[in-house]
Amino acid sequence: MGIPGLYDSMQSHGLFPSDFTISVALSSCSSLKSFERGARIHRWADEHGYGSNLLVQNALVNFYAKCSKIPEAMKLFGEMSERTSRTVVSWSAMIGAYALHGRGQEALLLFHRMRKDGRVEPNAMTFTGVFNACGVVEDLEQGREIHALAMASGELKSSSPILENALLNMFVRFGSLEEARKVFDAMDHPDAFSNSVSWTAMIAALAQHGQGDEALELFKEMNLEGMVADATTFICVLRACSHAGLIKESLEFFHSMVEDYAIAPTETHYCRALDTIGRAGRLQDAEELIHSMPFHPETVTWKTLLNACRIHSQAERATKVAELLAKLAPEDSMAYTLLGNVYAATERYGDQMRVRKSMTDRGLKKVPRKSFIEVKNKVHEFVAGDRAHPSRDEILLELEKLGGRMREAGYVPNTKDVLHAVNEEEKEQLIGLHSEKLAIAFGLIATPPGTPLLIVKNLRVCSDCHAATKVIAKIMRRRIVVRDTHRFHHLEDGQCSCKDYW
């Protein structure tokens, strides 16, 4: 029956619930995401004089926040007396709700307001929301400061795995694998399920940072420790295989998941295995794997195959896959973009122009490549060929200086990713102004020598920018981390953590 059912039974027998009973019922509804039942309890509470009750008010804020009803939670929170009514439950619920819905800055402002008020001390639930918020706004320094606060408060010493997982994921998102690993190694909880979540998060982090072999070693260790791998764990393991190019291991884990763990593979599992096979150039095997799926493949599966066609310049197969995608998702521009890239790479510029015309006729636009870098608590955004930045003259001068030093160090521009039918000199000029290079140049002139740089991209890093960044990291003696949509690239002393396989 559960707590909400017991509450209903209590009322049906004419028993009058107390404020404590109402708060417990609301808490249960929030955990079960039972919004209609919780809203009914709220109406009853208002009708029977509990609307201004301290315990009920805090339970209601928590209920609406956890049910993702942010406007309702905000309204109730705003109506409460800041000094007498709000408890750590309501403050934490609002902070967590803001973070969950991508409103990290509002979550952090609310946290600082709570601390300034001084009447309520943050607990594990509060810090969980704040760590998630730091991940949303990508503010590493503030994340470290709040980590120190949590340590000083003692919450991390006796905390739940949920808090530690939030801290772990925050450092992973920032690209700070060393700090994430320290958090993981310090964990010690008997709760097998929560521990499995932590192990899975760490495996995912290692995979995303190009340490595929280490991720698989950790998976083996996880099994030896008696932790239970689930479907999410295997997604991370298969991703590790994909990033490291481990074809044999990928297929072994895929089959083991079904045979040894009785986990039915989802489309995501198939896509991970497909990505590994496709990147290795085994496109026929990849296509056969798709046809073996026990359900109709969605767009993500065909995009994975199309991307493999792009990597290996298989124009004919790419054309067929793109035609399938056009039927499945006619408004998705990515399929057209990938096909256009294949045609450009194979110098079929007439076909490329036809793809562009088709996009124009359908009103589709290519997603612009963007790169972001944070300097002195301000995020700077760049697009290819960007001349709008206030420091554009200094950036272009820095790129000009870098160009000569890079060539002396052996850098040769790779123009195969330039998708325009122009001469070689013009291609070199175009790739020289890619958004990532602009962001790096700005980082070099805006930060002290030796400062690590973190660049965030909205799309996959191109081959030339990857090669150029390796050289820049070496000659400028900088550690440069690039986070694209697929993984983290740690570039230092002319090497990358991905080992040039991405």
N, C-alpha and C positions, 0 to 999 in steps of 0.2 A: 504493500500500500504506500509506504513512504511517508515522510513528514507532511507534505501537502495533503495527501489523502487522509491522514490522521486529523489534520486541522479541519478538513471538510466534515469528517465524521463527528468531530467534537461539536461543531456548530449545529449539525443536524440533530444532535441529542440535546440541544438547548443550552450547552455550556458556553459561557462567556469567556473568550480568550483574553489573557493578560497582554500587556505590552511586550513582555518577554516571549510569549508564545507567538505573537504576531511577527516579531523580529526573526525568530527561528524559522518560521514558515517562509518568510520572505527570503531569508538566506538560502533555504533549500530550493526555492523557485529560481533564484539566480544561478545556483550551481547546475540545476537541471535545464536552464534556459526556458523555463515554463512561464513565458511572458503573460499570457492571458490569465492564468491562475493568479500570478502575482499582482497583476493590475486589478483583479477582482478583490484581492485582499486589501489593496490600497484604498479602493473605493469604500469598502466596509469600514476600514480604520478611520477614514475621514468622516463618515456618517456617524460614527460612534465616539467621536471626541478624541481620537488618538492622533489627529493631524499635527498637533504641536508637541507631541511626546518625543523627548530626546532620543530614546532608544529606537522608536519606530522611524523617526526622521532619518537617522543614520542608516538604518536597515533599508529604507526606501532608496536613498541615494546609491547605496551599494547594489541594490537590486537593478535599478534602471541602468546604472553604469555597466554592470556585467552583462546585461541583456542588450548592450549596444544602443540604448536609447539615450544618446548623449544630451539632446536638448532638454528632455524631461529631467535627467539627472542634474544638469546645470541649473535648471529652474529651482528645483528643490534645494540644491546646495546653496544657491544665492539667497534663498529665503531664510536659511538658517542663520542664527546668530553666530558670528565668527568666534566670539569669545566664550560663549556658554554652551552652544549646541553641538558644534562640530567635533567629532572624535577622530582618532586615527583611522577608523574604518571609513568614514565619509571622505576624508582627505585622500586616503590611499586609493579608494575606489575611483575618484575623479582623476587622479594622476594616472592610474593604470588605464582608464578608459581613453583618456587623451592619447596616451602612448600607443595603445592598440589601434587607434584609428588614424595614425600618422600625424597627429598633432603634438609632436614632441616638444616644440618650443613652449606651447601652452602648459604642457605637463611640467616642464622644468620651472616655469614662472610660478606655477601653483606650489611646487615643492619649496621654492625659495620663500614664497609668501608664508607658507606653513612654518618654516624655520624662523622667520622673522617674528611671527606671532609668539612663538616660544611656549605656548601652552600645551602643545602636543608634540611628543617625540616620535620620529619616524620608526617604523618597525620593518620586519622582513617584507611584508606586503608593499609598504611604501617604497622601499629600495628596489624591489622587483620592477615596479612601474617606472621608477626613475632610470634604472639601467636600460630598460627598453626604450625610454624616451631619448637617452643619450645616443643609442644606436640609430634612432630615427633621424635625429638632427646631425649625426656624425660628428659629435664634439668629443674627441678623445680626451683632451685636457680636463674638461668638466667631468667626464666619466671617471677619470683617475681621481679627481678631487672627491667625488661622491663615493668612490670605492674606499678612499681613506676614511671618510666619515662613517661608512658602514663598519669598517674595521674597528674604529674608535668606539662606536656604539656597542660593540659586542654582538651585533646581529649576525654577522657572518660566522662567528664561532659556534653559535647554536641554531643556525638557520636551517631552513628547509632546502631540499635540492632545487626547488623552483627558483629561489633567489640565486643560488649558485649557477644554475643554468642560464639565468638572465644575464649574470655577470660574464659568464663564459661566452655567450652569444654576442654580447656587446664588444668584447675584445676581438672576436672573430670578425665581426663586421668592420672593425677599424683596421683589420689587416695585421693586428698584433698577435701573431700566433704564439710567441713566447709567453706573453701574459696569459693568454687563454690556456696554455698548457699548464702553467703554474696553478691556475684555479682548478683545473681538472685533477691534477696530481694531489691537490690538497683535499679533495672530496673524500668523505668517508661516511657513507650512509648505508644502513642495512636494508633499506627499501629497494628491492630488486627492480621494480618498475621504474622508479625515479632514476636509479643508477643506470638503467638501460638507456633512458633518455639522454643522460650525460655522456655515456659512451658513444651513442649515435651522433650527438652534437660534435664531439671531438673527432670522430671519424670523418664527418662531413667537412670539418674545418681543415683537416690534413689534406683531404682530397681537393678542396677548393684552392688550397695554397700550393698545389703541385707536388705534394708529398704522397703520391699514390701507394708506394711500397710501405711507407710508415703507416698509412691508413689501414692497409690489409693486415699488417702485423698487429695493430691495435684491435682489429676485429677478431683475430685469432686469440689474443689475450682476453678479450671480452668473453669469448666462449669458454675459455679455461676458468674464468672467474665465476662461471655459472649464470652470467647475465643472458636474458632471453632476447635474441634478435627478432625484430618484427619487420613488417613490410617497409617501413621508413628506413630502418638500418640497411636493408639490402639496396634501396635506392642509392644511399650514400656509398656503399661498397662498390656498386656497379659504376657510379660516377668516378670513383677513385681509379677503377680499371680503365675507364675511358680517358681520363686525363693523363694516365701513365702509358697508354697504348698497350695494355695487357689483354690481348685478345683471348688467349687460352684461359686465363683466370676468369675473365668476364663470363665466358660461356659456362665454365665450371660452377661459378657462384650462382648463375641464373638457374641452372638445373638443380643445384643443391637446395636452393630456396624452395623449389617445388617438391623435390623428393625427400629431403631431410627435415624441412621445417613446415611442410604442408601449407605454404603460403602461395596463394593464387596470384600470378603476376598481373599487374595492372598495365595500362598503356605506358605509364612512366617507366616501369621496369623494362619493357620491350624497347623503349626509346633509348635507354641507357646502353643496353646491349647493342642495339642498332648503331648508335653513335660510335661505339668502339670499333665495330666491324667496318663501318663506313669510312672512318678516318684512316683505317689501315688499307683502304683501297679495294676491299672485297665487296664491291657494290652488288654483285649478283647474289652473294650470300645474304647481304642486307635486305635485298628485295624479297628473297625467299622467306626470311624471318618475318617480314611484314605479312606475307600471304599465309603464314602459319598461325597468325594471331587468332584467338577464338572469338574475336569481336571485330567490328568494322573499324579500321584505323581512322583516327581523327586527323585534323590538320597538323598537329604537332609532330606526328609520326612521319608524314610526308615531307614536312619541312626539314626534319633531321636527315632524311635521305637526300633531299635537294641540296642541303649544305655539303654533304659528302660529295655530291656531283660537282659542286663549286670547287671544293678542295682539289679534286682530281681532274677537273676540266672535262667532264663527260657531258658534252652538250646535248647529244641525242637523248640520253636517258633523262637529263634535266628537263628537256622540253616536255617529255611525256609526264613526268612528275608534276611539273608546273601546270599542265593542262588539267590534271586531276585536282590540284589545289584550287585552281580557278573555279571549278565547279563546286567544291566544298565550301570555299570561303571567298566569294567574288570580291568582297570589299577589303581583303587583307593585302596590303601592299608588299609585305615581306617576300611572298613567293615571286612576284614580278621582279623585285630588286635582286634576289638571288639568281634568278634566271638571267637577268641582264648582266650580272657579274660573270656568269659562266660564258656568255657570248663575248663579252669584252676580253676575258682572259684567253679565249681561243680566236680572238681577232675577227669575230663575226659581227662587225659593227653595224651592218645592215639589219641583222636580226635584233641587235641591241636597240637600235632606233625604233624598230617596230614594237618592242616591249615597252619602251618609253611612251610611244604614241598611245598604246593600249591603256597604259596607266592614266595618261592625260584624258583620254576619252571617257574613262570610268570615274574621273575625278579623284584619283588616288595620288597621294604624295609620298615620296620617299622620306623615311624617318631621318632627320638631320643628325649627323654625328656631332656629339657634344662631349666636352671634357671639363671637369670641375677640379679646382684646387682651393683649399682653404688656407689663407694666410692672415694671421693676426685676427682670428675669429670672424673673418669675412670670407664667404664663398665666392670665387670668381669663376664665371662660366665662359667658355670659348667654343666657337664653331669654326669649321674649316674656312681659312681665308679671312678670319675675323680681323677687322680694322676698327672696331668700335670701342675697344678697351681703352681706358684713359692712359695706359702705359704702352700703347701700341708701338710708338717709335722706339722706345727702349727694348721692347720685346723683339722687334724686327732686327734691331742692331745686334742683340744678343744671339739671335738665330744666325745672322751673317757671320759673326765671330766663330760660333760653334761649327758652322759648315766647314770652314777651312781646317780646323783642328780635327774634326771627325774624319775628313778625307785622309789626313795625315795618319790617322789611327787605323786606316784600312776600310772605312765605311764606304760602301758603294750603294747609291740609291736604288731601291727595288721598285720599279715603276709598273709592275704587272697589276697592281691594285688600282691604277688610275683607269677609270672606266670612261675615258673620253678619247675620241679619235684625233689626237693631236700629236705633234712631234715630240721627240724624246726630251728636248730642253724644256718645253712647256710642261711635260709630265713631271719633271723634276721640280719645277717651280710650284706645281700644284701640291705634290706630296710634302714639300717643304713647309707648307702652311697648314698641315693637318692640325686639328684641334688639340691633339695630345702634345705635339711639339710646341704649340703656342703656350699651353698650360705649363709645360716643363720650363720653357724659357722664362716665363713670368716667375715661376718658383725660384729659379736660379738668381734672378736679380732682386727678388723681394725678401729673401731669407739669407741669414749668415752662411758663410762657407761651411760645408759639412752637414748642414741640416737635412735630415731625411725628407723626401717629398712623397706625398700621397696624391695620386691622380685617380679620379673616378670617371669612368666612361659609360655612356648609355648604350653602347654597342660593342661588338668584339673588336679588339685591337687589331690593326692591319699589320701585314708582314713587315712593311718598311718601318713603321713607327716602332715596332718591337725591336728590330735590328738597330735602329737609330738610338733608342733609349738605352740599350745595352752599352753602346759606345759612349753615350753622354754620361752614364753612371760611372764609367771607368775613367774618362779623362777629367771629369769634374769631381771625382772622388766623393760621390754622393750615393746614398742608398735610395733608390726610387721604387716605390710600390705602385703598381697600376692595377686597379680593380675594374675589370670589364664585366659584361653580363654573364660570363661563363666562369671566371676564376680570378684569383689574385696572381699577379706576376711580381716576384721580388727580384729586382735587378740590381746587381752590385758587382763591381770589378769586372765588367764585361760578360757576366753570366746571368742567366735567368733561372728561377726555381722551376719553371716549366720544362727546362732542358730543350727548348725550342720545339716542343710538341704541344700544340693547343689547337 
